[in-house]
Amino acid sequence: MAWIGKLAGGVLGYLAARLPGAAVGVILGHQFDRGLRGRAPPPSNAAERQRVFFEATFAIMGHLAKADGRVSEAEITAARGVMQRMRLDERQRQLAIQFFNAGKDPSYPLDAQVARLRRHCGSEPQLLRLFLEIQVEMALIGDEISAAERLLLGRVAAGLGFGALALAQIEALLRLRRGQGEAGGRAGAGGAHATPRDTLAQAYEVLGVQPSASDREVKTAYRRLMNQYHPDKQAAHGLPESMREIAEERTREIRAAYEAVRELRGFR
């Protein structure tokens, strides 16, 4: 099951909606697979890591979808869309459905599965963050995240080693990305959904600062994040070259958030 990268790349291409279809993501993911094989532990360990990532992705998506009591048609469509755009063969699709349905069980061992995922993929923090982004995006299918979903996302994030701030930043990044996409799609229609105030609030969240922060604090937060997500910095920490686009996407979103705050405040 040497397609952990295809899963990551395909889901990224589907959920981000910034690439021309998941096919590009799958191609990037194939390169990621090759990079993982070049750096991986013995084959048996690599195969187990791939299997655990695949299972956890769909099972926890199912658990989140069921968190508020029922799985909506939009959530089912989203899960099916991931499978279709992943170009899974029939056996793989049936496995994904099996894991998704297993995750819907209220007694599903969420914490044990998260711990298992971290144990097998902990050496790839960017992969764990991508996994968390996939789950947050699933929770955002209905636009608003319910209290039950937030509770589960918090457990997943904590289990993977991410704090509340990291989770809030991921949500803000995804909302900002979605808002930009919707704004672009409505450009010729004259409509508006996200207000400038909403966008600005999300920008502060992306930067991890309060609106009351000083200009200096905003600049410091921006530089820290850019240093953290810079593609060259990530590569030095072991990020495969094929995943560079993810890091570049993050830096663009962080820069957009900073520019929104800078323009409002009028500082250089």
N, C-alpha and C positions, 0 to 999 in steps of 0.2 A: 504493500500500500504506500508506494513512494510518491505521494502526491500532497504532502502537507503544504508545500508552497503553492500548488495549484489551488488548494482550498483557500489559503490566505489571499492569494492574488485574485482569484475569481470572486470571492466574497467582497474584497476591497473594491474591485471594479464595479460590482453590482450595487453595493450600498453607497459608495461615495458618489456615484452618478456623475463623476467628473471625467471618467474615461469613456471612450466610445465602445461601451459594452464590456462585459466581463472577459471577452476573448483576450483583450490586451492584458488583463490581470492574470489570466491563466498562463499566458506566455511568460510574463514576469515571474509568476510563481514557479514555472518549470525551471527557470534559471535559478530561482531560490532553492529549489529542490537539489539542483546540481551543486549549488554552493554548500548546502547542508551536508550533502554526501561527502563533499571534500573535507569538511571540518568535523564531521560527526564522530561519535563514539563507535564501537563495534556495530555492524549491521543490525544485529538483533535489538540493540538498544534504540537505534534510529527508527526501526520499523515500529517498535512499541510506542515511541514518542509520536510518530505520525498517526498511529491508531488512536491514541489517547486524545490528541488534539481534535481529530475528526469527530470522535464520539462526544467529547465535551462540548464542542461547538453546537451541534444540533440538539443534544439533550438539554443543555442549559437554555438554548433558545426556546425549546418547548416548555421548560419550567417557568421561564419568564412570561411566555404567552399565556400560561394558565394561572399566573399569579393572582389576577383579579377575579378569578372564578370561572371564566370562560375564555376560550380561544376564539378571537374574532376572525371574520373572513379575511380581513386585511392582513392579519398575522399569518394565516394559512397561505395566502397568496404570496406573501413575502418569503416564507420558507420554501415554497415550491419554486419561486423565482430564483432563489439561491441555487437550488438543486439543478434547475434547467440551465441556468447560465454557467454553472460549474461543468456542464456537459458530462454529468455522471452517467455511467452506464447503468443498466437496470439493476445489477447487484448492488452497486454503490448507492443508487437512489433508494432501494429498499432498506439498506442499512441506515441511511440518513433518516428515513421515515420512522424506522424502528426506534432509533435513538431519540428522535423528536417526541414520539408518542410515549416512550419510557419516561422522558423528562416531565411530561404533563402529570404524572402521578404525584399527588401531594406528599407521598412518603419517599419521593426520590431523594437519594443521599447527596444532596447538593454540596455540602461542605466536604465530604469525602472525595467527590469528583474534582472539586476545585483544588484540593490538596494534592490529588494525584496528578492533575495537569501541571501544577507548579513544580512538583517533584520531577516530572519528565521534561518540562520545557523551561525550567527556571534559568537555564544557561542562555536563553534567548529572550531577554526582557522586552525587546521590540515585538516579538511574536505574542507575548502575554498581553502587551498593551493593545495590539491589534485585536486579539481575542476579546478584550474588554470593550473595545470600540464596537465590535460586531454586536455584542450583547446590548450595549447602550442604544445603538441604532435600532435594534429590534424593539426595545422598549419605547422608542420614539415613533414607532409606526403610526400610532394614534395621535401623534403630536404632543400629547401630555403624558407624563410618566406618573402612574398611580402610586399611592403610598406603599402598596404591597410590592410593586416593582422596584421602587426605590430601596426598600428594605433588602430585597434580594440582591440588587446591584451592589449595595454596600457590603453585603456578605461576600459576594464574589470578588469585589475589588480588594477587600481586606485579606481574603484568602490568597490572593495572588501577590500581595505585598504592596498594594496601592492604597494611599490614604484618601480621605474625603476630598482634599484639594485636587488631587489628580483626577478623581472621578468627576468633580465639578468642571474641571478644565476640559475633559473629554466631551462632556455634554455640551459645554459652551461652544467648543470647536465645531461639533456636529450641527448644532443649531445655527451657528453663524454661517456654516457652509450651506445648510439648507435654505436659510434666509437669502443668501446671495443667489442661489440657484433659482428660487422662486421669484426674486426681484427681477432677475434676468429674463425669466419666462413671461413676466407680466409687463415688461418694458413697453410693449406696444399696446397694451390693453388699458393702461392708465390706472390699474388697480394697485392696492398696497395691502399687505398683511402685517408684516413686521414694521413697527414704527422705529424712527431714529432712536428713540429712548430705549427700546428693546435691544436694538443692535448695540448701542453704547453699553448697556448693562452686561450684555454677553461679552463685549470686548474687555471690560474690566475683569470678568470671570476668567477669560482666556489668559489674561496676564497675571491672574492670581492676586490682584490688589483690590482694595476698596475704593469707591469713588472719592472718598476723603483723602486718599493717599496724595502725597506731595508729588510735584513733577519729578523730583529726583528719585523718589521711590518707584514711580512708573518706569522711568528710564532704566533703573537698576533691574527691575523685574523683567523688562524686555530683553536686556542684554543677557541676563541669566538664562532665560528661555531659549534665546537664539544660540547661545553657546551650547546649551544642552541638546538642542535638536539639529544643530548644524550637521549636514551630511558628512563632512570630513571628520567631525568629532565622533559621530556615530560609527563611521567606518573604522576609526581607531579602536573602538570598543567591540569590534567584531561584527558589525552589521554588514551582510553581504552586499556587494555592489548592486545586485539586482533589486534590492529593497531601497535603494537610494531615493527613488521617487517618493516613497512614503515620507522620508525625512524632509525632502524638499517641499512636499505638500504642507507639512506641519509648519515649516518656516514661513511659507507664504501666508498661512492663516494667522500665525502669530504677528507677522509684519502688518497684515491688514487690520488686526485688532489694535495694534499700537498706533497706526496711522489714524484710525478713527478717534482715539483718545487725543492724540497730538493735535489733530485738526480742531477739535473742540476747544482744547486749552490754548492753542496758539503758540506752543513752544517749539523750538527747533530741536 
